[in-house]
Amino acid sequence: MQLLSKATQPISQRPVKILQFGNGNFLRGFTDWMIEKSNQAQVFDGDIHIVQVHSKSGNNPMKDQDCLFHVIEQGLKKGELVQESTLVSCVAGITNVFEEYEEYLKLGENPDLRFVVSNTTEAGIVFDASDSSVESISNTFPGKLTALLYHRFKTFHGDASKGLIFLPCELIEGNGEALKECIQKYISFWKLPTEFSEWIDWKNIFCNTLVDRIVPGFPKDAIAEIQEKIGYKDELVVMVEPYHFWAIEGDELVQQEFPLDQAGLNVKFVDNLAPFRTQKVRILNGGHTSMVPYGYLKGLRTVREAVENPEIGAFLKAAIYEEIIPTLNMPQEELEQFAADVLERFANPFIVHELKSIALNSISKFKVRVLPSLLAYYGLKKAWPEKLILSFAALLVFYKGNYKGVEIPVNDNPVLMAEFTSAWALDTTAETVEKLLSERTYWGEDLRGYEGLVEAVTKEVDNLLNS
């Protein structure tokens, strides 16, 4: 079987408009796939050049395959089983910062360049004072980017039209603002010209974004079958779910220059990301977190098993539609559609998502993802939400570490786990619940101040332990 390459798949080249920092599965299965679809739909006409910022050795498979690879969508979409393959041909090249630093800087000389996309992990957008000079290779992504931008600024003599649009995909709040702040810190620290700082401020656009897609990555178990179907040896196949969402906080100019929504993609240009972030955290992440401990106590071990279980599936649906959605200030139709998509994604037969992996650090997750919905519901209805209270109770029982003779795989901060062990050694369930709900370090406040909450949770804990 021939290796996938441009010798076997002739590809027409387009101007390189996007510089992409990161070559992981997510960006290849998300951004690169979207650009490919947009090129095919003739709403965008541009290629991508990838920059490796972490690995100190070049990515040989990418070079061996001339940066061609397939993205395989597998899952459910509006109730129908989807299995689609897309050949991604929009990546024109790849450069390793550590092996080809001068070539990397020259990427900034490209007059067609317009966008910078990145995914360097949540810890990637940082400033490091040990990056002592613009002349040396920085430790951080923002440092490396600042050096390239300074080279571009000098090459084009501060030309206003050569500013760029930044679309960071790192999962931190205000990612665009954070990236700009780091760049300005480097400019100040390295004592670069004021004119360069002003060019960054006024001639470049930094967009906050929110991304959502499950990307399991290389399908090791199914690769032989996939390669047989596509007819080539492809060592870079990326498996993704059909669902995708990209919210970009950008004005009309950004939308006009980056019209991915016109290719039928789920891309939204918005004035404020906050409602979309809240929607994702409360419904998607909150749904996961509220379901996991209860599902595990009931003997289920994967998300799909839990969703397909009559009792847990009904519990999750009621929690989302009846108790979480009513607390969110967004159009009802949008919230219900997002919830329907979430439940369909949870039922994806091609993704094995173990409950115990989601259960990692569940206390901090519950505080951010579920507790705000629980308290907001009480604020609206003056009654405690039945399903979310049950979820809270199941969480406390889960952290007991043993349920009806079965060991529970609790994985959290050792100090916190020791405190739970101590609380569960108290004489009565009521004492245990009261002790745990009083811990400000867990929940951000002493929850005993809410009338009837301790009693409601205690009742459900007793039901779980005695059922």
C-alpha positions as CSV (number, residue, x, y, z in Angstrom):
1,M,0.0,0.0,0.0
2,Q,1.4,3.4,-1.0
3,L,2.1,6.1,1.6
4,L,-0.2,9.1,1.3
5,S,1.8,11.9,-0.3
6,K,1.5,14.6,-3.0
7,A,3.0,12.1,-5.4
8,T,0.0,9.9,-5.0
9,Q,-2.5,12.8,-4.4
10,P,-1.7,15.8,-6.5
11,I,-2.9,18.9,-4.7
12,S,-3.3,22.5,-5.9
13,Q,-1.6,25.1,-3.7
14,R,-3.2,28.2,-2.3
15,P,-1.7,31.2,-0.6
16,V,-0.6,30.5,3.0
17,K,-2.9,32.7,5.1
18,I,-2.8,30.9,8.4
19,L,0.1,30.3,10.8
20,Q,-0.8,27.5,13.1
21,F,1.1,27.0,16.4
22,G,0.6,23.3,17.4
23,N,0.4,20.1,15.4
24,G,-1.7,18.0,17.8
25,N,-4.8,16.0,17.0
26,F,-7.1,18.7,18.1
27,L,-6.0,21.4,15.7
28,R,-5.7,18.9,12.9
29,G,-9.2,17.5,13.5
30,F,-10.8,20.9,14.2
31,T,-9.2,23.9,12.6
32,D,-7.5,22.2,9.7
33,W,-10.6,20.2,8.9
34,M,-12.7,23.4,9.0
35,I,-10.3,25.2,6.6
36,E,-10.4,22.2,4.2
37,K,-14.2,22.3,4.2
38,S,-14.2,26.1,3.7
39,N,-11.8,25.8,0.8
40,Q,-14.0,23.1,-0.7
41,A,-17.0,25.3,-0.3
42,Q,-15.1,28.2,-2.0
43,V,-15.8,30.6,0.9
44,F,-12.1,30.7,1.9
45,D,-9.0,30.4,-0.3
46,G,-6.0,29.8,1.9
47,D,-3.5,27.2,3.2
48,I,-1.9,26.7,6.6
49,H,1.7,26.5,7.7
50,I,2.2,24.6,11.0
51,V,4.8,25.6,13.6
52,Q,6.0,23.1,16.1
53,V,6.7,24.9,19.4
54,H,7.2,22.1,21.9
55,S,8.9,19.2,20.2
56,K,12.6,19.7,19.6
57,S,12.7,17.3,16.7
58,G,10.8,17.6,13.4
59,N,7.6,15.7,12.8
60,N,8.8,13.2,10.3
61,P,5.3,11.6,9.5
62,M,4.0,15.1,8.5
63,K,7.0,15.7,6.2
64,D,6.9,12.1,4.9
65,Q,3.2,12.5,3.9
66,D,3.7,16.1,2.6
67,C,1.4,17.3,5.3
68,L,-1.6,15.3,4.0
69,F,-3.8,13.3,6.3
70,H,-7.4,12.1,6.7
71,V,-9.9,13.2,9.3
72,I,-12.5,10.5,10.1
73,E,-15.9,11.6,11.6
74,Q,-17.6,8.9,13.5
75,G,-20.7,9.2,15.7
76,L,-24.3,10.3,15.7
77,K,-25.7,13.4,14.0
78,K,-29.4,14.1,14.3
79,G,-30.0,10.4,15.1
80,E,-28.2,9.1,12.1
81,L,-24.9,7.2,12.2
82,V,-22.1,9.2,10.6
83,Q,-18.9,7.8,9.2
84,E,-17.2,10.3,6.9
85,S,-13.6,10.7,5.7
86,T,-12.1,14.0,4.6
87,L,-8.6,14.3,3.0
88,V,-7.1,17.4,4.5
89,S,-4.8,19.0,1.9
90,C,-4.7,22.6,3.2
91,V,-1.5,22.3,5.3
92,A,1.3,23.6,3.0
93,G,4.2,22.9,5.3
94,I,5.6,22.5,8.8
95,T,8.5,24.1,10.6
96,N,10.2,23.2,13.8
97,V,11.2,26.3,15.8
98,F,14.2,24.5,17.5
99,E,15.6,23.0,14.3
100,E,14.8,25.8,11.8
101,Y,14.7,29.0,13.8
102,E,15.7,31.3,11.0
103,E,13.2,29.6,8.6
104,Y,10.6,30.1,11.3
105,L,11.2,33.8,11.6
106,K,11.0,34.1,7.8
107,L,7.5,32.8,7.9
108,G,6.7,36.3,9.2
109,E,7.8,37.7,5.8
110,N,4.8,36.2,4.0
111,P,2.7,39.1,2.7
112,D,-0.4,36.8,2.4
113,L,-0.3,35.9,6.1
114,R,-3.4,37.0,7.9
115,F,-4.3,34.7,10.8
116,V,-2.6,33.0,13.7
117,V,-4.2,30.0,15.3
118,S,-2.8,28.2,18.3
119,N,-3.5,25.4,20.8
120,T,-0.5,25.1,23.1
121,T,-2.4,23.7,26.1
122,E,-4.0,25.7,28.9
123,A,-0.5,26.4,30.3
124,G,0.8,27.6,27.0
125,I,-0.1,31.3,27.1
126,V,2.4,32.5,29.8
127,F,5.2,34.9,30.2
128,D,8.6,33.7,31.4
129,A,11.2,36.1,32.7
130,S,14.0,33.7,31.9
131,D,13.4,34.4,28.2
132,S,16.1,37.1,28.3
133,S,16.2,38.3,24.7
134,V,14.3,38.6,21.4
135,E,17.4,37.2,19.7
136,S,17.3,33.8,21.4
137,I,14.6,31.0,21.2
138,S,12.1,31.6,24.0
139,N,10.8,28.9,26.3
140,T,7.1,30.0,25.8
141,F,4.8,30.2,22.8
142,P,4.1,33.9,23.3
143,G,7.8,34.6,23.4
144,K,8.4,32.8,20.2
145,L,5.4,34.5,18.6
146,T,6.6,38.0,19.7
147,A,10.0,37.3,18.0
148,L,8.2,36.4,14.8
149,L,5.9,39.4,14.9
150,Y,8.8,41.8,15.6
151,H,10.6,40.3,12.5
152,R,7.4,40.9,10.5
153,F,7.1,44.4,11.8
154,K,10.7,45.2,10.7
155,T,10.3,43.5,7.4
156,F,7.3,45.5,6.4
157,H,8.4,48.7,8.2
158,G,5.4,48.8,10.4
159,D,2.9,48.6,7.5
160,A,-0.6,48.8,9.1
161,S,-2.0,46.3,6.5
162,K,0.4,43.6,7.6
163,G,-1.2,43.2,11.1
164,L,-2.7,39.8,11.9
165,I,-5.9,38.3,13.3
166,F,-5.3,35.9,16.3
167,L,-7.6,33.0,17.0
168,P,-6.1,31.1,20.0
169,C,-7.9,27.9,20.9
170,E,-6.4,27.3,24.3
171,L,-9.1,26.5,26.8
172,I,-8.7,29.5,29.1
173,E,-11.1,32.3,29.6
174,G,-10.1,35.5,27.6
175,N,-7.5,33.5,25.6
176,G,-7.1,36.3,23.0
177,E,-6.7,39.0,25.6
178,A,-4.2,36.8,27.6
179,L,-2.1,36.2,24.5
180,K,-1.9,40.0,23.7
181,E,-1.0,40.7,27.3
182,C,1.9,38.2,27.2
183,I,3.2,39.7,23.9
184,Q,3.1,43.2,25.4
185,K,5.0,41.9,28.5
186,Y,7.7,40.6,26.2
187,I,7.9,43.8,24.3
188,S,8.4,45.8,27.5
189,F,10.8,43.2,29.0
190,W,13.0,43.1,25.9
191,K,12.8,46.9,25.5
192,L,11.5,46.7,22.0
193,P,10.4,49.9,20.2
194,T,7.3,51.7,21.3
195,E,6.2,51.8,17.6
196,F,6.1,48.0,17.6
197,S,4.0,47.9,20.8
198,E,1.6,50.4,19.2
199,W,1.5,48.3,16.0
200,I,0.5,45.3,18.1
201,D,-2.2,47.3,19.9
202,W,-3.8,49.0,16.9
203,K,-3.0,47.0,13.8
204,N,-3.6,43.5,15.1
205,I,-6.8,41.8,16.3
206,F,-6.8,39.4,19.2
207,C,-10.1,37.4,19.4
208,N,-11.2,35.5,22.4
209,T,-12.6,32.1,21.3
210,L,-14.3,29.0,22.6
211,V,-13.9,25.6,20.9
212,D,-15.7,22.4,21.4
213,R,-15.1,19.0,19.7
214,I,-14.1,15.6,21.1
215,V,-11.0,14.4,19.2
216,P,-10.0,10.9,20.2
217,G,-7.0,11.1,17.8
218,F,-5.3,8.3,16.0
219,P,-7.6,5.2,15.7
220,K,-5.0,2.6,16.6
221,D,-7.5,-0.3,16.7
222,A,-9.2,0.5,13.5
223,I,-6.3,1.9,11.4
224,A,-5.9,-1.2,9.1
225,E,-9.6,-1.1,8.1
226,I,-9.5,2.7,7.6
227,Q,-6.4,2.5,5.4
228,E,-7.9,-0.3,3.4
229,K,-11.0,2.0,2.8
230,I,-9.0,5.1,1.9
231,G,-6.6,3.2,-0.3
232,Y,-3.4,4.6,1.2
233,K,-1.1,4.2,4.2
234,D,-1.9,7.2,6.4
235,E,0.0,7.4,9.7
236,L,-1.7,10.7,10.6
237,V,-5.4,9.8,10.6
238,V,-7.3,11.8,13.1
239,M,-10.6,10.5,14.6
240,V,-13.2,13.1,15.6
241,E,-16.9,13.2,16.6
242,P,-19.3,14.8,14.1
243,Y,-20.1,17.7,16.5
244,H,-18.0,20.8,16.3
245,F,-18.4,24.4,17.6
246,W,-16.2,27.5,17.4
247,A,-17.4,30.7,18.9
248,I,-15.3,33.8,18.0
249,E,-15.5,37.1,19.7
250,G,-14.9,39.2,16.6
251,D,-16.4,42.1,14.7
252,E,-17.7,42.3,11.1
253,L,-14.2,42.5,9.6
254,V,-13.2,39.2,11.3
255,Q,-16.3,37.5,10.0
256,Q,-15.8,38.8,6.5
257,E,-12.2,37.6,6.3
258,F,-12.8,34.3,8.1
259,P,-16.3,33.3,6.8
260,L,-16.2,29.6,7.9
261,D,-19.9,29.9,8.9
262,Q,-20.7,30.2,5.2
263,A,-19.4,26.7,4.6
264,G,-22.2,25.3,6.8
265,L,-19.8,24.9,9.7
266,N,-21.0,25.5,13.3
267,V,-19.0,28.7,13.7
268,K,-20.5,31.8,15.4
269,F,-19.2,35.3,15.6
270,V,-20.4,36.9,18.8
271,D,-20.0,40.1,20.8
272,N,-19.7,38.2,24.1
273,L,-18.5,34.6,24.7
274,A,-19.6,34.5,28.3
275,P,-23.1,33.0,27.6
276,F,-21.7,30.3,25.3
277,R,-19.0,29.4,27.9
278,T,-21.7,29.2,30.6
279,Q,-23.8,27.1,28.4
280,K,-21.0,24.6,27.7
281,V,-19.8,24.5,31.4
282,R,-23.3,24.1,32.8
283,I,-24.9,21.7,30.2
284,L,-22.1,19.7,28.7
285,N,-19.6,19.7,31.6
286,G,-22.3,19.9,34.2
287,G,-24.2,17.1,32.7
288,H,-21.0,14.9,32.8
289,T,-20.2,15.8,36.3
290,S,-23.7,15.4,37.7
291,M,-24.2,12.0,36.0
292,V,-20.8,10.4,36.8
293,P,-21.0,9.6,40.6
294,Y,-24.6,8.4,40.4
295,G,-24.0,6.3,37.3
296,Y,-20.9,4.7,38.9
297,L,-22.8,3.9,42.1
298,K,-25.4,2.2,40.0
299,G,-22.7,-0.1,38.5
300,L,-22.2,1.7,35.1
301,R,-18.7,2.4,33.9
302,T,-18.9,4.4,30.6
303,V,-20.7,7.5,29.5
304,R,-22.5,5.6,26.8
305,E,-23.7,2.9,29.2
306,A,-25.0,5.6,31.5
307,V,-26.9,7.5,28.8
308,E,-28.4,4.3,27.5
309,N,-29.4,3.1,30.9
310,P,-33.1,3.8,31.4
311,E,-32.8,5.1,35.0
312,I,-29.5,7.2,34.5
313,G,-30.5,8.4,31.1
314,A,-33.8,9.7,32.4
315,F,-32.0,11.2,35.4
316,L,-29.5,13.1,33.1
317,K,-32.2,14.3,30.7
318,A,-34.3,15.6,33.6
319,A,-31.4,17.3,35.3
320,I,-30.4,19.1,32.1
321,Y,-33.8,20.1,30.7
322,E,-35.7,20.7,34.0
323,E,-33.1,21.9,36.4
324,I,-30.1,23.3,34.5
325,I,-31.6,25.0,31.4
326,P,-34.2,27.0,33.4
327,T,-31.3,28.8,35.2
328,L,-29.6,30.0,32.0
329,N,-30.3,33.4,30.4
330,M,-30.1,32.4,26.7
331,P,-32.8,31.7,24.1
332,Q,-34.7,28.5,25.1
333,E,-34.5,27.1,21.6
334,E,-30.7,27.4,21.5
335,L,-30.3,25.9,24.9
336,E,-32.5,22.9,24.1
337,Q,-30.7,22.3,20.8
338,F,-27.3,22.4,22.5
339,A,-28.7,20.0,25.1
340,A,-29.9,17.6,22.4
341,D,-26.5,17.7,20.8
342,V,-24.8,17.0,24.1
343,L,-27.0,13.9,24.8
344,E,-26.3,12.6,21.3
345,R,-22.6,13.2,21.8
346,F,-22.7,11.3,25.1
347,A,-24.2,8.3,23.2
348,N,-21.5,8.2,20.5
349,P,-20.9,4.4,20.0
350,F,-17.3,5.1,18.7
351,I,-16.0,6.8,21.8
352,V,-15.4,4.9,25.0
353,H,-15.3,7.5,27.8
354,E,-14.9,5.9,31.2
355,L,-16.7,7.5,34.1
356,K,-13.7,7.0,36.4
357,S,-11.6,9.3,34.1
358,I,-14.3,12.0,34.2
359,A,-14.5,11.6,38.0
360,L,-10.9,13.0,38.5
361,N,-11.0,15.9,40.9
362,S,-14.8,15.9,41.0
363,I,-15.2,18.2,43.9
364,S,-13.6,21.2,42.1
365,K,-15.5,20.2,39.0
366,F,-18.8,20.1,40.9
367,K,-18.2,23.5,42.4
368,V,-17.7,25.1,38.9
369,R,-20.1,23.0,36.8
370,V,-23.0,21.9,38.9
371,L,-23.3,23.9,42.1
372,P,-24.0,27.2,40.3
373,S,-27.0,25.6,38.6
374,L,-28.2,24.0,41.8
375,L,-28.1,27.3,43.7
376,A,-29.5,29.3,40.8
377,Y,-32.5,26.9,40.7
378,Y,-33.1,27.4,44.4
379,G,-32.9,31.2,43.9
380,L,-35.6,31.0,41.1
381,K,-37.9,28.4,42.5
382,K,-37.4,28.6,46.3
383,A,-37.1,24.8,46.1
384,W,-34.2,22.4,45.8
385,P,-33.8,20.7,42.4
386,E,-34.4,17.0,42.9
387,K,-31.9,15.6,40.4
388,L,-29.1,17.9,41.2
389,I,-29.5,17.3,44.9
390,L,-29.4,13.5,44.2
391,S,-26.2,14.2,42.2
392,F,-24.7,16.1,45.1
393,A,-25.5,13.2,47.5
394,A,-24.1,10.7,45.1
395,L,-20.9,12.7,44.9
396,L,-20.4,12.7,48.7
397,V,-21.1,8.9,48.7
398,F,-18.7,8.4,45.8
399,Y,-16.0,10.1,47.9
400,K,-16.6,7.7,50.7
401,G,-14.4,5.4,48.7
402,N,-16.5,2.3,49.2
403,Y,-20.1,1.6,48.2
404,K,-21.9,-1.6,49.3
405,G,-18.6,-3.5,49.4
406,V,-17.3,-2.1,46.1
407,E,-14.1,0.0,46.1
408,I,-14.7,3.4,44.4
409,P,-11.8,4.8,42.3
410,V,-11.6,8.2,44.0
411,N,-8.8,10.3,42.5
412,D,-8.3,13.8,44.1
413,N,-6.1,15.8,46.2
414,P,-4.7,13.6,49.1
415,V,-5.5,16.2,51.7
416,L,-9.1,16.5,50.5
417,M,-9.5,12.7,50.4
418,A,-8.2,12.4,54.0
419,E,-10.7,15.1,55.1
420,F,-13.5,13.1,53.5
421,T,-12.4,9.9,55.2
422,S,-12.5,11.8,58.5
423,A,-16.0,13.2,57.8
424,W,-17.3,9.7,56.9
425,A,-16.0,8.4,60.3
426,L,-18.5,10.7,62.1
427,D,-21.4,9.0,63.9
428,T,-24.3,9.9,61.7
429,T,-25.0,10.7,58.0
430,A,-26.3,14.1,59.0
431,E,-23.1,15.0,60.8
432,T,-21.1,13.9,57.8
433,V,-23.1,15.9,55.3
434,E,-23.1,19.0,57.6
435,K,-19.3,18.8,58.0
436,L,-18.7,18.4,54.3
437,L,-21.1,21.2,53.2
438,S,-19.4,23.6,55.7
439,E,-16.1,23.4,53.9
440,R,-15.5,26.7,52.1
441,T,-12.4,25.3,50.4
442,Y,-14.5,22.8,48.5
443,W,-17.5,25.0,47.5
444,G,-16.3,28.6,47.9
445,E,-18.7,29.2,50.7
446,D,-20.3,27.5,53.7
447,L,-23.4,25.8,52.2
448,R,-25.0,25.4,55.6
449,G,-26.4,28.9,55.2
450,Y,-28.9,27.7,52.6
451,E,-32.2,26.7,54.3
452,G,-33.0,23.1,53.9
453,L,-29.9,22.2,51.8
454,V,-28.2,20.0,54.4
455,E,-31.4,18.2,55.1
456,A,-32.2,17.6,51.4
457,V,-28.7,16.2,50.7
458,T,-28.7,14.1,53.8
459,K,-32.0,12.5,52.9
460,E,-30.6,11.5,49.5
461,V,-27.4,10.2,51.0
462,D,-29.4,8.0,53.4
463,N,-31.5,6.7,50.4
464,L,-28.4,5.8,48.5
465,L,-26.7,4.0,51.4
466,N,-29.9,2.1,52.4
467,S,-31.4,1.3,49.1
